[in-house]
Amino acid sequence: MKDYKVPANHFKFKAKKIDHAIEGQILNSSVAYIEPGGGGPEPSHTHEHDHYFIVIEGCATIKLGNKKILVNSDESILVRGSIIHSVWNESSKHLKMIGISIKPANDK
């Protein structure tokens, strides 16, 4: 895991960023391993781009404003960057997920 780094304001969280922009929509992607009790960022944030998260193993808790949404293994979720958000592993097992940063949809 030598290419994995802890992003700023994240805890028990290692990610490998893959900079392979695809003209039009995809900005970059990353693979993340989040230990039990880990996640981030803290505090939650907003930004221009959206995220498409895919859970490979475990269960992610996506905090969207005052809501929590559970995303289990083999499930995915689109998170609008304009909504305050963060990603956490509130389970007792490790979490592996893929995050794809995409340009925001024009339908907001």
N, C-alpha and C positions, 0 to 999 in steps of 0.2 A: 504494500500500500504506500510505497514511497512517493507516488505522484498525488496522493490524497492530502488535502489540507483542511484545516478548520477555518471555515469562513468567519468573518468578523461578527461578533455578538452571537455566536452559536456555541453550543455546549454539547460535549459527548457526540460530536457530529463531524464526520470527515467526508469530503466531497472531492471528486475529480472532475474538473471542468473540461469540457470538450468544445473548443472554439471552431465550429464548422458551420458558419452562417450559410443558410440556404436562401438565395435571393427571393425576396417576397415575404416570407413569413417567419422562418426559424432563425433566431438570433444566435443561440448556443444551447448546449445541454450539459447535464452533469449526472453522475452516478453518486449517490450518497448512502453512507452507512451511518445509522443513528442508533446509539446505545440506548438501553432503557433509561428513561428520565432525561434524555437529551433532546435537542431541537434548537429552533431559533428562526429568525433572530429575536432577541429580547432587547428592547421592546419590539413588538410587531411593527411592520412597515408597509408602505405603499410605494409604487413606482409606475413608470409608464408602460412597461411590457407586462404581458400576462404569462402565467405558468400553466403547463399541462403536466401534472404529476401522475406517475404510474407506479404503483406499489408492487414490487417484485416478491418480497418476503416480509411478513409481519403485518402490522397495522399502524397506519399514520393517523394522527389527530391533526386536522387542519383547522386552525383557529381563524375564523372569518368574522371580524368585528366582535360581537358578543356571542357568536355561535361557535360550536365545535362540531365538525363533521368527521366521522370515522371513515377511513378508506382502507379496506382490507386487501390482502394479497390478491393479485390478478384483477384489481379494480383501478380506476383512474378518476381524476377530477380536473376540471378547468377552473383556475383561480384567476379572477380579474385582478390585475395589478393595482387598480384604483381602489380596491377594497382592502382595508388594513388586514394583514394576514401574517401567519407564521406556521411552521411545521414542527410537530412534536411527536415523540415516541412515548406515550403514556402506558405502554404495555411492559411486561416483564421479559419480552424477547427482543432480539435485535431486529431492526427495520432496514430494509434495502429498498431504495426507490430511485426512479429516474425523474429528473426535472427537465422539462424542455421550455425554454424561454421563447415566447413568440410575440410578434407584433400584435398590438391590441386589435380586436375586431372593430369594424366600423359601425356595428349595430348597438353601441352603448347609448 
